[in-house]
Amino acid sequence: MDDSQKTAVPSNAIDCGDGYYIETGEEPGIGEVRYAACMPGGAICRYSNDLWQAQIYIEQMKGNRCQ
């Protein structure tokens, strides 16, 4: 797999730069919106029902810390 495939952001996702992204989906059985904050390639994702929390997860995974 070449580098472009590993860092490709899914077409239905929010591109957060550097290959990181937030995908939206639906919580099974409940119907609530669920956000998946994912590292490049989707190897590690953290899930939340809150977009703001998903954005915080992205910043944490990128290593950006609040001072």
Secondary structure, DSSP 4 states (H G I P E B T S, - for coil): --HHHHTPPPTTSEE-STT-EEEEEE-TTT--EEEEEE-GGGSSEEEES-HHHHHHHHHHHHT----
